[in-house]
Amino acid sequence: MTSISSAAPVAPDAAQLAALGVKYLLPSYVDLHGVSKSKMVPLGHYDRMLGGSELCTGAALEGIPQDVSDEEVAAHPDAASCRVLPWNPEIAWFASDLWCKGRAFDACSRNILKRAVAKAAGMGYSMKLGMEAEFFVLKDTPDGGYAPLSDRKHLEKPAYDVARLLDNYGWMSELVGAMDKLGWGVYSFDHEDGIGQFEIDFNYFDVLTMADNFVFFRWMAHEIARRHGGFATFMPKPYGDRAGSGAHFNVSLADPATGRNLFASDDDPRGCGLTKLGYQFIAGVLRHLPAICAVIAPTVNSYKRLILRGSMSGFTWAPIFCCYGNNNRTNTIRIPLGGGRMELRAADSACNPYLGAAMVLMAGLEGIEQGLDPGDPHLDNMYLKSQPELDALGITKLPRTLEQALDAFAVDPLSKQVFGDQMFTAWLDYKQAEWASYCVHVSDWEKARYLKMY
């Protein structure tokens, strides 16, 4: 045994981990943002750890709805999720559920997704999810700013540029090698449209494993970039005049018994390669898309990505309309060439993947339960449609700000159904406070424009 791979999950014992050189364990859960949190446990306490020995005060974390006087939450590791850190093989990481008072804690992000997965299983479905990893790798500058690691003059259209990709070969090669060691099956990577922006495409997994992987990936990318003098950022839009970082959700449903893709069709009369079930799922997502946006595009900065223009290279390639279509990237929900899945393009790299996936899955299941239909796919360049044309088609826009998305989240019954009462209130309160803080911040743009205007 030379590695612990998520491609074929196993629950290793302490002897197997010791043979790999592991000394310490991280039973990791996440905060509201989907950021890994944990205590560190010596390998000798492995069995105790698996039983939930590691307690933490939920009130010390952002988005965990507990008071300081409440009983601690306990991390219950999923032993089959074990990942030995590629950059530090003395440590093994475990995705964990939070428990409290002897049962699963309702407000744990991973538990929220597991509830949605259980509902899907009860209907005879399992969700498969792929997430396209887009992010920037930059370096700090002496003036307190940031810049790309590459010192080349950047092109007006740097997407797919080989020279800039090779300038970043050191950290990129190490990161891709680590992903492959974990069994993630990287099949391509490139320099994107932003300055110092990259995308790595790798295999899809069942939805819970993919959410675990993405949490781990963000941490791993930053740790490896730091070894090469930079940092990885999953801020969706670090440059105002360049494209932002998405984390497109590629979704399908499968038969749990056979693994057969239940979205794939060879005789789709609408021409997109989807089954009736797939269209019903899409219709459910479209119905709840504004509320879903609050979770999959969860920051003030997220909505500076979801605009029509603003990139030096022309259109931003980001979604702005509540509509779906074929391989056409101007729809928020795209059915890639070949069909068999839907791509939700509004999701960005700052999302909590457990919460985002839970919202999408539950919305899609509602579409199936109610037999919804999304109408015909939109095949044209939606960016070029006039407002009267959009009105005639019944197409509305995505929320333009975090505030608008939160307003939609607050009134959509799906939100509380998915999150549960505790997490719904805690998450919404936190995010509304975040928006309020932004609204009173005086930016450099405002100072430059108004300070000496009058």
Beta strands, then each sheet from edge to edge (+ up, - down):
strand 1: 24-30
strand 2: 36-37
strand 3: 41-42
strand 4: 55-56
strand 5: 73-77
strand 6: 83-84
strand 7: 91-100
strand 8: 103-104
strand 9: 126-131
strand 10: 133-140
strand 11: 146-148
strand 12: 188-191
strand 13: 197-201
strand 14: 205-206
strand 15: 231-233
strand 16: 249-254
strand 17: 309-311
strand 18: 314-315
strand 19: 324-325
strand 20: 333-334
strand 21: 342-344
sheet 1: 2+ 1- 3+
sheet 2: 2+ 1- 7- 5+ 4-
sheet 3: 2+ 1- 7- 6+
sheet 4: 2+ 1- 7- 8+
sheet 5: 14+ 9- 16+ 21- 20+ 19+
sheet 6: 11+ 10- 13+ 12-
sheet 7: 11+ 10- 15+
sheet 8: 17+ 18-
end
